[in-house]
Amino acid sequence: MKKVFATLTVLAMLTFGSAAVMAEEAAAPAEEAAVENVDEVAAPEAVEEVAEAPAEEAGGLVALHKTLKTKFIEGGAGFMALTLVTLVFGLALCIERIIYLSLSKTNTKALLANVEAALKEGGIEKALEVCRNTRGPVASIFYQGLSRYDEGIDVVEKTVASYGGVQLGLLEKNLSWITLFIAIAPSLGFLGTIIGMIEAFDKIQQVGDISATVVAGGIKVALLTTLLGLIIAVVLQLFYNYILSLVEGLVNEMEDSSISLLDIVVEYDKAQKK
C-alpha cells in the first residue's frame, strides 16, 4: 500500500509540474509574437518553406497537443490541474487493481486435478504443498480448507466459505477509492462552472452592460472545467466496470472450485475410512 501511495504522489507532482509549465508558456504570448515577427522579417524564405510543407506535418499529435494545452490554460491552469489530479490518482488505482486481479487468475481445473492427485499419492500434506506453491486466491482458499481437515468435513466447509469472504475483500480492495474519484471529477467540473459564472456576473456588474464579449470568458471557463470533469468520470467509470467484471469472474471461479474441492475431500475421507 505504501508503494501505491508513493506512486500516486509522484504522479500528482508531475501533473502539477506540467500545469505550471503550461501556465508559464501562456504568460508570455507577447514574447512569442515578437519572436515570430522578427523571424518573418529576417527570414521570409523560411516562412515560405513552412507554408509549402505538407498539411500532415502540422496536424496529428502536435496539433492535438497544442489544442489541449490551449484549452487547458483557458479553463484555468490551476483549477484544471486540480481536476486532472483525480484522473491521475484514479488511473493509478485502476492499473494497480487490474495488475493484481490479472495475477490472481488461476487455472482452477489444473489445480483441482493436482490437489486430487496429491491426496491420492501423499495425503493432506502433499495437497497442502501443492496449494502452497500455487499463486492466487483459489489456492489460498484450498490451503485454508485442507489445513482444517483433521477437524472434520463440516469445519473444512465453513473454513472455505469464511476464507472465501476474506479473499473477496482483498479482490475489492481500493474500489471504493476509485468510485470516490469518479464522483469527485464531475463535482470539481461543476464547481468550476459555478466559479466561471460568478466571474461572468462580476464582469457584468463592473461594466454595467450585458454583452457576449463581457461574459464569454467566464462562460468558457465554466464549460471547459465541466467538460474535463465529465471526461475523467467517463474514463474512470469504464475502467471501474472492467475491474468489476474481473472480480466477478474470479468470484465465480472461487465458488465453483470450492464446491469441487469439497467433493474431492469427501471422497478422500470416505476412502480413508474404508
C-alpha positions as CSV (number, residue, x, y, z in Angstrom):
1,M,0.0,0.0,0.0
2,K,2.9,2.4,0.7
3,K,4.2,1.8,-2.8
4,V,0.9,2.6,-4.3
5,F,0.6,5.9,-2.3
6,A,4.2,6.8,-3.3
7,T,3.4,6.2,-6.9
8,L,0.3,8.4,-6.6
9,T,2.3,11.2,-5.0
10,V,4.9,11.2,-7.8
11,L,2.2,11.2,-10.5
12,A,0.4,14.1,-8.7
13,M,3.7,16.1,-8.6
14,L,4.2,15.5,-12.3
15,T,0.7,16.7,-13.0
16,F,1.2,19.9,-11.1
17,G,4.5,20.5,-12.7
18,S,3.0,20.1,-16.2
19,A,0.3,22.6,-15.3
20,A,2.9,25.1,-14.0
21,V,4.8,24.8,-17.3
22,M,1.7,25.4,-19.3
23,A,0.9,28.5,-17.2
24,E,4.3,29.8,-17.8
25,E,4.0,29.3,-21.5
26,A,0.7,31.1,-21.5
27,A,2.1,34.0,-19.5
28,A,4.5,35.2,-22.3
29,P,2.4,35.4,-25.5
30,A,3.9,38.8,-26.3
31,E,7.4,37.5,-26.4
32,E,6.4,34.6,-28.7
33,A,4.6,37.1,-31.0
34,A,7.7,39.3,-31.1
35,V,9.9,36.4,-32.0
36,E,7.6,35.4,-34.8
37,N,7.6,38.9,-36.2
38,V,11.4,39.0,-36.2
39,D,11.5,35.7,-37.9
40,E,9.1,36.9,-40.6
41,V,11.2,40.0,-41.3
42,A,14.6,38.3,-41.1
43,A,13.8,35.1,-42.9
44,P,10.9,35.4,-45.3
45,E,12.1,32.5,-47.3
46,A,11.9,30.1,-44.3
47,V,8.3,31.2,-43.8
48,E,7.5,30.4,-47.4
49,E,9.1,26.9,-47.0
50,V,7.0,26.2,-43.9
51,A,3.8,27.3,-45.7
52,E,4.7,24.9,-48.5
53,A,5.2,22.0,-46.2
54,P,2.5,19.2,-46.2
55,A,-0.5,19.8,-44.0
56,E,0.1,16.5,-42.3
57,E,3.2,17.7,-40.6
58,A,1.3,20.5,-38.9
59,G,-1.5,18.2,-37.9
60,G,-1.7,14.9,-36.0
61,L,-0.4,14.7,-32.4
62,V,1.3,18.1,-32.5
63,A,-1.9,19.9,-33.3
64,L,-3.8,17.9,-30.8
65,H,-1.2,18.7,-28.1
66,K,-1.4,22.4,-28.8
67,T,-5.2,22.4,-28.8
68,L,-5.3,20.5,-25.5
69,K,-2.7,22.8,-24.0
70,T,-4.6,25.9,-25.1
71,K,-7.9,24.7,-23.7
72,F,-6.2,23.6,-20.5
73,I,-4.9,27.1,-20.0
74,E,-8.1,28.8,-21.0
75,G,-10.0,26.8,-18.4
76,G,-7.7,28.0,-15.7
77,A,-4.4,26.0,-15.3
78,G,-4.6,25.8,-11.5
79,F,-8.2,24.6,-11.3
80,M,-7.9,22.3,-14.4
81,A,-4.8,20.7,-12.8
82,L,-6.8,20.0,-9.6
83,T,-9.4,18.3,-11.7
84,L,-6.8,16.4,-13.6
85,V,-5.3,15.0,-10.4
86,T,-8.4,13.0,-9.9
87,L,-7.7,11.3,-13.2
88,V,-4.1,10.6,-12.2
89,F,-5.0,9.1,-8.8
90,G,-8.0,7.2,-10.3
91,L,-6.0,5.7,-13.1
92,A,-3.2,4.7,-10.8
93,L,-5.6,2.8,-8.6
94,C,-7.3,1.2,-11.6
95,I,-4.0,0.0,-13.0
96,E,-3.0,-1.4,-9.6
97,R,-6.3,-3.4,-9.4
98,I,-6.0,-4.7,-13.0
99,I,-2.5,-5.9,-12.4
100,Y,-3.4,-7.5,-9.0
101,L,-6.5,-9.2,-10.5
102,S,-4.7,-10.4,-13.5
103,L,-2.0,-12.0,-11.4
104,S,-4.8,-13.6,-9.2
105,K,-6.1,-15.7,-12.0
106,T,-5.5,-19.4,-11.6
107,N,-6.1,-22.5,-13.8
108,T,-8.6,-24.0,-11.4
109,K,-9.1,-27.2,-13.4
110,A,-5.4,-27.9,-13.3
111,L,-5.2,-27.0,-9.6
112,L,-8.1,-29.3,-8.7
113,A,-6.5,-32.2,-10.7
114,N,-3.2,-31.6,-8.9
115,V,-4.9,-31.5,-5.5
116,E,-6.8,-34.7,-6.2
117,A,-3.7,-36.5,-7.4
118,A,-1.7,-35.2,-4.4
119,L,-4.4,-36.5,-2.0
120,K,-4.2,-40.0,-3.5
121,E,-0.4,-40.0,-3.5
122,G,0.7,-38.3,-0.3
123,G,-2.5,-37.3,1.6
124,I,-3.3,-33.9,3.1
125,E,0.3,-32.8,3.5
126,K,1.0,-33.3,-0.2
127,A,-2.1,-31.4,-1.2
128,L,-1.2,-28.6,1.1
129,E,2.2,-28.4,-0.6
130,V,0.5,-28.1,-4.0
131,C,-1.7,-25.2,-2.7
132,R,1.3,-23.5,-1.1
133,N,3.2,-23.5,-4.4
134,T,0.3,-22.1,-6.4
135,R,-0.5,-18.4,-6.7
136,G,-4.0,-16.9,-6.4
137,P,-7.0,-16.7,-4.1
138,V,-8.3,-20.1,-5.1
139,A,-5.2,-21.8,-3.9
140,S,-5.3,-19.8,-0.7
141,I,-8.8,-21.0,0.0
142,F,-7.9,-24.6,-0.8
143,Y,-5.0,-24.3,1.6
144,Q,-7.1,-23.0,4.5
145,G,-9.7,-25.6,4.0
146,L,-7.4,-28.5,3.7
147,S,-5.4,-27.4,6.8
148,R,-8.6,-27.9,8.8
149,Y,-9.3,-31.5,7.5
150,D,-8.4,-33.1,10.9
151,E,-11.3,-31.2,12.5
152,G,-13.9,-32.7,10.2
153,I,-15.6,-32.1,6.8
154,D,-18.0,-29.5,8.3
155,V,-15.2,-27.4,9.6
156,V,-13.5,-27.6,6.2
157,E,-16.7,-26.4,4.5
158,K,-17.1,-23.5,7.0
159,T,-13.4,-22.5,6.6
160,V,-13.7,-22.5,2.8
161,A,-16.8,-20.3,3.0
162,S,-15.2,-17.9,5.6
163,Y,-11.9,-17.5,3.8
164,G,-13.7,-17.0,0.5
165,G,-15.2,-13.9,2.0
166,V,-11.7,-12.7,3.1
167,Q,-10.4,-13.2,-0.4
168,L,-13.4,-11.3,-1.9
169,G,-12.5,-8.4,0.3
170,L,-8.9,-8.4,-1.0
171,L,-10.2,-8.5,-4.6
172,E,-12.4,-5.5,-4.0
173,K,-9.7,-3.5,-2.2
174,N,-9.4,0.2,-3.3
175,L,-12.6,0.0,-5.4
176,S,-14.2,2.5,-3.0
177,W,-11.4,5.0,-3.7
178,I,-12.0,4.6,-7.5
179,T,-15.7,5.4,-7.0
180,L,-14.7,8.4,-5.0
181,F,-12.6,9.8,-7.8
182,I,-15.4,9.1,-10.3
183,A,-17.7,11.2,-8.1
184,I,-15.2,14.0,-7.4
185,A,-14.2,14.6,-11.0
186,P,-17.6,15.9,-12.3
187,S,-18.1,17.6,-9.0
188,L,-15.0,19.7,-9.4
189,G,-16.1,20.4,-13.0
190,F,-19.4,21.7,-11.8
191,L,-17.6,23.7,-9.2
192,G,-15.6,25.3,-12.0
193,T,-18.9,26.0,-13.8
194,I,-20.1,27.9,-10.8
195,I,-16.9,29.8,-10.4
196,G,-16.9,30.7,-14.1
197,M,-20.5,32.0,-13.9
198,I,-19.6,34.1,-10.8
199,E,-16.7,35.7,-12.7
200,A,-19.0,36.4,-15.7
201,F,-21.6,38.1,-13.5
202,D,-18.8,40.1,-11.7
203,K,-17.7,41.4,-15.1
204,I,-21.3,42.3,-16.0
205,Q,-21.6,44.2,-12.7
206,Q,-18.3,46.1,-13.3
207,V,-19.1,47.1,-16.8
208,G,-22.8,47.7,-16.2
209,D,-23.8,46.1,-19.5
210,I,-24.6,42.6,-20.8
211,S,-22.6,41.7,-23.9
212,A,-21.2,38.5,-25.3
213,T,-17.6,39.8,-25.0
214,V,-18.0,40.5,-21.3
215,V,-19.4,37.2,-20.3
216,A,-17.6,34.9,-22.8
217,G,-14.5,34.4,-20.7
218,G,-16.4,33.3,-17.6
219,I,-18.7,31.0,-19.5
220,K,-15.8,29.4,-21.4
221,V,-14.1,28.6,-18.1
222,A,-17.3,27.1,-16.8
223,L,-17.8,24.9,-19.9
224,L,-14.1,23.7,-20.1
225,T,-13.9,22.7,-16.4
226,T,-17.2,20.8,-16.7
227,L,-16.1,19.1,-19.9
228,L,-12.8,17.9,-18.3
229,G,-14.6,16.6,-15.2
230,L,-17.2,14.6,-17.2
231,I,-14.5,13.1,-19.5
232,I,-12.5,12.0,-16.4
233,A,-15.6,10.5,-14.8
234,V,-16.4,8.5,-18.0
235,V,-12.8,7.2,-18.4
236,L,-12.6,6.1,-14.8
237,Q,-16.1,4.5,-15.0
238,L,-15.0,2.4,-17.9
239,F,-12.0,1.1,-16.0
240,Y,-14.2,0.6,-12.9
241,N,-16.7,-1.6,-14.8
242,Y,-13.8,-3.6,-16.3
243,I,-12.4,-4.2,-12.9
244,L,-15.8,-5.3,-11.6
245,S,-16.0,-7.8,-14.4
246,L,-12.6,-9.3,-13.4
247,V,-13.7,-9.5,-9.8
248,E,-17.0,-11.3,-10.8
249,G,-15.1,-13.8,-12.9
250,L,-12.7,-14.6,-10.0
251,V,-15.5,-14.9,-7.5
252,N,-17.3,-17.4,-9.8
253,E,-14.1,-19.4,-10.1
254,M,-13.7,-19.4,-6.3
255,E,-17.2,-20.6,-5.7
256,D,-17.2,-23.3,-8.4
257,S,-13.8,-24.6,-7.4
258,S,-14.7,-24.6,-3.7
259,I,-17.6,-26.9,-4.3
260,S,-15.4,-29.2,-6.4
261,L,-12.8,-29.2,-3.6
262,L,-15.4,-30.3,-1.0
263,D,-16.5,-33.1,-3.3
264,I,-12.8,-34.2,-3.6
265,V,-12.3,-34.0,0.2
266,V,-15.5,-36.0,0.9
267,E,-14.4,-38.8,-1.5
268,Y,-10.9,-38.8,0.1
269,D,-12.5,-39.0,3.6
270,K,-14.6,-42.0,2.6
271,A,-11.5,-43.7,1.1
272,Q,-9.6,-43.1,4.4
273,K,-12.4,-44.6,6.5
274,K,-12.6,-47.8,4.5
